[in-house]
Amino acid sequence: MMDEGVNTSGVIVENDNGADETPETVNTTDVTDEGGKGWLFLLGLFCGLFLALIAVLAAAIFLGAGFREKLSGGVVVDNATNRKIEQINGLIDRNFYRAGVDDDVLRDGIYRGIMDSLGDRYAAYYSPEEFQEIEEDYEGAYYGIGAYMIYDEEQASAVIAGTIEGSPAEEAGLKENDILTEVDGVPVKGLDLNTIVSKVRGEEGTKVHLKLSRRGLDVDVDIERAKIEAATVKWEEVDSDGIGYLRITEFNDATSGQFKEVLTALEEGGMKGMIIDLRNNTGGNLDTVCEIADELLPEGLIVYAMDKYGNKEEFKSDEEKKVDFPIVVLTNGYTASASEILSGAIRDSGLGKLVGTTTYGKGVIQNVYDLKDGSAIKLTVQTYFTPSGFDLNGVGLEPDVEVELDAEAYKNDSTDNQLERGKEVLREMMKH
């Protein structure tokens, strides 16, 4: 099950994945329009879709299913539909001014068109190549530029939520809040996150040209793609007050093991209180975040999910592991999906508080379904709720202590006022 961070994706992930349960995933590729191919692709899409429906109709008649067949997606094929398909196909064949449209592109267009028609920006079709990249994302290694992206509704595009330390994106100077406007000269405003990410990614050693909007100014940058293998959990030694600090950048298959190692090291270092930094963490694998929560929380609910039929699925922590120290979770507007699950579970358990700003608000879960030919689709299947029953989708989690980041101070001398305030809150919690 995938928790689309918002895809998390970003380029690293999708994460086009709320808590996405991976096949997740993050972290997420590419049918590039060149020149006038955009509307050619759309025409091809519809043409291909109609041809596919004809094939379904023919098969249904041959098998004695009658002249009317309702497909699982809700598409009804009847004689009138068949006639319209033939009419449109004939007009395209006789009159469309370009020839030689790639059949594979048309077929992919059919599948993407079906998913787009759902009106859910988290739903997606993945070609075999794209699905392989998705799986690599959640294994913790992939080819790209090393930037976390999240979808911004107001900008109708991807926004940089952060970069991986030492990655091509960091070295190229990509900044948090940069708005992606073009990839290799192709405008991306209005495209879904999965499509944008697919355009940014590519083979190792190749270059991608990005146009960004930064505080109202256009910024152009060329970035060479590379293999990205990121440590998803970073930490600092326990300080003199007994405060341990760790940061989780995403939730992929490698994150749980890294977290357990860091937690053990901090506990052995005499930790009496812990800061978990989830700022700019756009999500990832639901199983992974539940494994991490299970290391921290007392027995009880971590999160529960509901499908459209009212079926309830619960994810629980057992009684074998729980910590006996308070926790402060640092959050911001890019804390999304799986990160919101962990934040909500820690607060609802009474173990910790949230410090920072309101989270992103992705409270839906996606499943990835393998179509057995190497391709896959991702569908939103459930809404999730914190243990107390709060539906955060579209609203996010408000912090217990609201603190806006002083970006100027952070830029000038790396002063992190949110972290410092978090430590103050934690010291007060450690007294009780």
VOGU-3710 file (C-alpha; in Angstrom, 3 decimals, decimal comma):
1> mmdegvntsg> 0,000/0,000/0,000  1,342/3,354/-0,929  1,214/6,575/0,881  1,590/9,084/-1,752  3,418/11,645/-0,316  2,385/13,892/-2,268  4,767/11,408/-3,882  6,768/12,384/-2,207  7,573/12,259/-4,439  9,177/14,242/-5,478
11> vivendngad> 11,949/13,488/-7,878  13,210/11,102/-5,289  9,984/9,560/-4,979  5,541/10,545/-5,367  5,850/9,735/-3,257  3,258/9,968/-5,997  2,047/8,537/-3,200  -0,722/10,264/1,878  0,403/7,279/3,377  1,086/5,352/0,210
21> etpetvnttd> 1,667/1,772/0,635  4,436/0,981/-1,708  4,352/-1,871/-4,207  4,647/3,156/-2,426  7,277/5,615/-3,274  8,116/7,900/-3,623  9,364/8,981/-4,090  7,550/8,234/-10,012  8,444/8,889/-15,760  8,407/10,143/-19,052
31> vtdeggkgwl> 6,547/10,682/-22,278  8,010/13,961/-23,397  6,065/16,298/-25,674  8,236/17,935/-28,293  6,939/20,961/-30,148  3,370/20,247/-31,263  3,197/16,693/-29,995  1,061/17,665/-26,982  -2,238/17,862/-28,848  -1,144/15,058/-31,187
41> fllglfcglf> -0,759/12,907/-28,101  -4,275/13,796/-26,921  -5,787/12,904/-30,266  -3,837/9,679/-30,242  -5,012/9,001/-26,718  -8,687/9,243/-27,609  -8,185/7,326/-30,823  -6,384/4,573/-28,974  -9,023/4,466/-26,260  -11,797/4,107/-28,804
51> laliavlaaa> -9,942/1,320/-30,597  -9,440/-0,479/-27,302  -13,154/-0,256/-26,582  -13,934/-1,708/-30,006  -11,728/-4,672/-29,172  -13,546/-5,191/-25,881  -16,910/-5,018/-27,649  -15,857/-7,522/-30,270  -14,621/-9,931/-27,620  -17,849/-9,583/-25,636
61> iflgagfrek> -19,995/-10,355/-28,724  -17,808/-13,279/-29,678  -18,173/-14,762/-26,211  -21,947/-14,366/-26,302  -22,012/-11,548/-23,796  -24,428/-9,551/-25,946  -24,010/-6,188/-27,623  -23,705/-4,192/-24,381  -20,849/-4,703/-21,930  -20,165/-2,607/-18,842
71> lsggvvvdna> -16,485/-2,560/-18,018  -15,147/-2,505/-14,433  -14,143/1,123/-14,806  -17,712/2,137/-15,594  -17,221/2,508/-19,374  -20,267/1,290/-21,276  -19,677/-0,049/-24,781  -22,719/-0,317/-27,035  -23,492/-0,044/-30,725  -23,749/3,748/-30,615
81> tnrkieqing> -20,349/3,968/-28,928  -18,921/1,583/-31,482  -20,219/3,709/-34,372  -18,773/6,881/-32,861  -15,416/5,193/-32,357  -15,338/4,150/-35,992  -16,411/7,603/-37,129  -13,712/9,414/-35,134  -11,069/6,891/-36,107  -11,967/7,285/-39,786
91> lidrnfyrag> -11,795/11,071/-39,582  -8,360/10,910/-37,946  -7,113/8,389/-40,506  -8,294/10,486/-43,456  -7,693/14,013/-42,237  -5,135/14,261/-39,427  -2,101/15,965/-40,912  0,558/13,890/-39,155  1,291/10,210/-39,597  3,389/7,627/-37,840
101> vdddvlrdgi> 2,140/8,045/-34,279  3,878/5,468/-32,095  1,491/2,644/-31,148  3,056/2,261/-27,703  2,521/5,956/-27,025  -1,119/5,610/-28,075  -1,625/2,623/-25,809  -0,036/4,371/-22,842  -2,235/7,360/-23,644  -5,323/5,158/-23,337
111> yrgimdslgd> -4,340/3,973/-19,881  -3,304/7,418/-18,666  -6,535/8,882/-20,018  -8,603/6,406/-18,043  -6,742/7,258/-14,833  -6,938/11,008/-15,518  -10,705/10,737/-15,965  -11,048/9,801/-12,269  -10,350/13,402/-11,271  -7,915/12,248/-8,564
121> ryaayyspee> -4,439/13,750/-8,800  -2,987/10,800/-6,900  -4,283/8,218/-9,390  -1,747/7,245/-12,027  -0,735/4,737/-14,673  2,881/3,567/-14,719  4,494/2,082/-17,803  6,855/-0,849/-17,132  9,825/1,521/-17,078  8,099/3,917/-14,706
131> fqeieedyeg> 6,952/1,142/-12,399  10,509/-0,155/-12,151  11,664/3,310/-11,123  8,913/3,465/-8,484  10,106/0,211/-6,973  13,695/1,458/-6,988  12,594/4,604/-5,162  11,174/2,631/-2,314  14,211/0,422/-2,121  16,185/3,592/-1,388
141> ayygigaymi> 18,142/4,070/-4,634  17,112/5,650/-7,935  18,328/7,832/-10,800  17,455/11,493/-10,712  18,588/14,808/-9,276  17,921/14,243/-5,571  15,141/16,763/-4,953  11,999/16,234/-2,927  8,902/17,584/-4,650  5,370/18,171/-3,523
151> ydeeqasavi> 2,323/19,352/-5,469  1,125/22,888/-4,757  -2,557/23,375/-5,578  -2,302/27,157/-5,736  0,625/27,068/-8,175  -0,773/24,011/-10,031  2,744/22,654/-10,227  5,505/20,911/-8,327  7,366/22,803/-5,622  10,782/21,893/-4,248
161> agtiegspae> 10,336/20,725/-0,650  14,030/20,035/-0,076  17,158/18,457/-1,518  19,279/15,479/-0,519  22,644/16,362/0,953  25,373/16,089/-1,661  22,896/15,507/-4,491  23,019/17,178/-7,933  19,961/19,234/-6,919  21,728/20,626/-3,858
171> eaglkendil> 24,920/21,331/-5,797  22,903/23,123/-8,493  21,430/25,437/-5,849  17,777/24,334/-5,844  15,970/25,962/-2,931  12,954/25,090/-0,823  9,799/26,719/-2,255  11,221/26,928/-5,795  8,280/26,462/-8,192  8,968/24,285/-11,217
181> tevdgvpvkg> 7,639/25,945/-14,369  9,441/24,190/-17,251  11,413/20,994/-17,829  13,614/20,936/-20,936  11,612/23,842/-22,354  8,219/22,166/-21,812  5,784/24,024/-19,483  4,648/21,806/-16,609  2,025/23,977/-14,939  -1,229/22,031/-14,712
191> ldlntivskv> 0,424/18,626/-15,036  0,120/16,106/-12,218  3,084/15,443/-9,936  3,844/12,019/-11,406  4,157/13,454/-14,906  6,353/16,338/-13,761  8,642/14,005/-11,853  8,889/11,688/-14,846  10,123/14,564/-16,987  12,808/15,492/-14,467
201> rgeegtkvhl> 14,144/11,981/-14,063  16,248/10,137/-16,605  19,363/8,120/-17,230  22,471/8,635/-15,161  24,848/11,158/-16,729  22,210/12,924/-18,820  21,266/16,527/-18,173  17,917/18,158/-17,532  17,186/21,877/-17,916  14,817/23,312/-15,318
211> klsrrgldvd> 13,118/26,691/-15,245  12,077/27,706/-11,742  10,208/30,584/-10,219  11,968/31,804/-7,075  10,304/34,671/-5,226  8,855/35,915/-8,492  12,116/35,680/-10,438  12,869/33,134/-13,178  15,848/30,872/-12,524  17,334/28,547/-15,157
221> vdierakiea> 19,523/25,633/-14,168  21,081/22,607/-15,846  21,471/19,527/-13,651  23,227/16,270/-14,451  21,279/13,239/-13,299  22,969/10,699/-11,055  22,277/7,616/-8,979  20,836/8,735/-5,682  21,410/6,641/-2,576  20,326/8,686/0,404
231> atvkweevds> 20,502/8,007/4,106  16,935/8,760/5,177  17,663/9,100/8,915  20,183/11,653/10,195  21,027/12,311/13,828  23,137/14,198/16,317  24,745/13,108/19,573  22,709/13,539/22,751  23,362/17,014/24,187  24,132/17,992/27,769
241> dgigylrite> 20,406/18,222/28,594  19,793/14,654/27,442  18,075/15,709/24,209  18,565/13,520/21,169  17,832/14,736/17,658  17,029/12,781/14,517  15,623/13,761/11,173  13,684/11,465/8,836  13,711/12,684/5,233  11,385/10,039/3,749
251> fndatsgqfk> 9,885/6,628/4,475  11,255/3,988/2,114  12,177/0,344/2,624  15,562/1,268/4,125  14,231/3,814/6,614  12,952/1,471/9,316  16,298/-0,271/9,772  18,146/3,052/9,818  15,726/4,425/12,402  16,163/1,451/14,748
261> evltaleegg> 19,960/1,786/14,611  19,812/5,513/15,374  17,268/5,059/18,161  19,503/2,460/19,830  22,524/4,755/19,560  20,641/7,683/21,091  19,286/5,553/23,930  22,765/4,250/24,672  23,926/7,859/24,710  21,624/8,616/27,635
271> mkgmiidlrn> 18,738/10,267/25,794  15,996/11,607/28,080  13,928/13,356/25,408  13,847/13,196/21,613  13,265/15,605/18,753  11,994/13,975/15,555  12,354/16,381/12,645  9,753/15,671/9,946  9,936/19,034/8,211  9,974/18,671/4,420
281> ntggnldtvc> 9,298/14,926/4,676  6,671/14,368/1,988  5,823/10,776/2,902  6,454/7,268/1,646  5,678/3,729/2,665  2,829/3,095/5,107  4,323/-0,159/6,355  7,592/1,624/7,119  6,026/4,435/9,132  3,979/1,915/11,119
291> eiadellpeg> 7,137/-0,067/11,919  8,767/3,117/13,222  5,703/4,078/15,248  5,681/0,582/16,742  9,189/1,214/18,109  7,983/4,290/19,979  4,357/3,982/21,008  2,549/2,018/23,689  0,081/-0,662/22,657  -2,781/0,790/20,645
301> livyamdkyg> -3,794/2,399/17,365  -1,248/4,045/15,086  -3,749/4,947/12,367  -6,945/3,559/10,877  -8,353/3,745/7,363  -11,842/3,574/5,837  -12,796/2,615/2,299  -15,894/3,690/0,366  -17,861/0,738/1,699  -17,262/1,740/5,308
311> nkeefksdee> -14,775/-1,071/5,947  -12,274/-0,160/8,643  -8,627/-1,232/8,626  -6,563/-0,673/11,774  -2,796/-0,433/12,104  -1,635/-1,031/15,657  1,409/-0,876/17,875  2,056/-3,914/20,064  3,208/-3,876/23,690  6,712/-5,171/23,094
321> kkvdfpivvl> 8,379/-1,786/22,470  7,663/1,681/23,760  9,842/4,555/24,892  9,652/6,193/28,297  10,776/9,675/27,294  8,843/12,607/25,766  9,027/13,498/22,086  8,723/16,743/20,144  7,962/16,463/16,431  8,992/19,366/14,194
331> tngytasase> 6,505/19,987/11,354  5,902/22,387/8,485  3,767/22,729/5,381  5,767/20,028/3,590  5,248/17,460/6,354  2,893/15,179/4,461  1,285/11,777/4,235  3,255/9,133/6,142  4,878/11,955/8,130  1,444/13,125/9,218
341> ilsgairdsg> 0,561/9,588/10,292  3,591/9,447/12,591  2,992/12,980/13,890  -0,671/12,307/14,650  0,044/8,958/16,312  2,716/10,415/18,593  0,476/13,278/19,682  -2,664/11,181/20,145  -0,732/8,684/22,275  0,103/11,466/24,747
351> lgklvgttty> 3,799/10,844/24,184  4,633/14,058/22,365  3,810/17,462/20,969  4,071/19,089/17,542  6,128/22,245/17,132  6,352/24,311/13,950  3,615/25,029/11,419  0,526/23,201/10,089  1,238/20,094/8,023  0,320/19,533/4,365
361> gkgviqnvyd> -2,955/17,634/4,811  -2,748/14,446/2,746  -5,085/12,017/4,443  -5,672/9,437/1,719  -4,006/6,121/0,954  -3,086/4,690/-2,429  -2,613/1,080/-3,511  -0,428/0,113/-6,443  -1,778/-2,738/-8,561  0,612/-4,759/-10,710
371> lkdgsaiklt> -0,970/-5,363/-14,133  1,275/-8,399/-14,734  2,905/-7,002/-17,892  5,394/-4,842/-16,004  3,026/-1,870/-15,787  0,859/-0,803/-12,859  -1,825/1,605/-11,745  -2,099/3,550/-8,523  -5,540/4,146/-7,019  -6,666/6,071/-3,977
381> vqtyftpsgf> -8,495/3,430/-1,952  -8,928/4,755/1,590  -9,117/7,822/3,795  -7,074/7,584/6,969  -7,667/8,980/10,447  -5,456/9,608/13,444  -6,127/7,388/16,505  -8,448/10,059/17,928  -10,533/9,968/14,730  -9,293/13,203/13,149
391> dlngvglepd> -9,566/13,439/9,353  -6,633/15,625/8,343  -7,145/15,451/4,577  -7,080/18,936/3,096  -6,513/20,630/6,461  -3,380/19,132/8,008  -2,350/18,896/11,652  -2,046/22,124/13,583  0,988/22,232/15,884  0,684/22,418/19,663
401> veveldaeay> 3,226/25,240/19,575  3,177/27,312/16,393  6,530/28,709/15,283  7,251/30,151/11,845  10,765/29,518/10,584  12,967/32,604/10,571  14,274/31,979/7,067  16,594/34,992/7,105  18,333/33,898/10,298  18,625/30,355/8,984
411> kndstdnqle> 20,150/31,623/5,743  22,579/33,990/7,457  24,012/31,805/10,209  22,041/28,523/10,174  20,022/29,559/13,234  17,019/27,231/13,375  14,460/28,961/15,586  11,918/26,130/15,176  14,434/23,595/16,454  15,430/25,834/19,354
421> rgkevlremm> 11,790/26,329/20,333  11,259/22,584/20,068  14,091/22,004/22,528  12,550/24,508/24,945  9,210/22,692/24,797  10,938/19,347/25,260  12,868/20,536/28,319  9,590/21,528/29,944  8,105/18,117/29,106  11,164/16,356/30,567
431> kh> 10,537/18,013/33,964  7,227/16,179/34,394
//
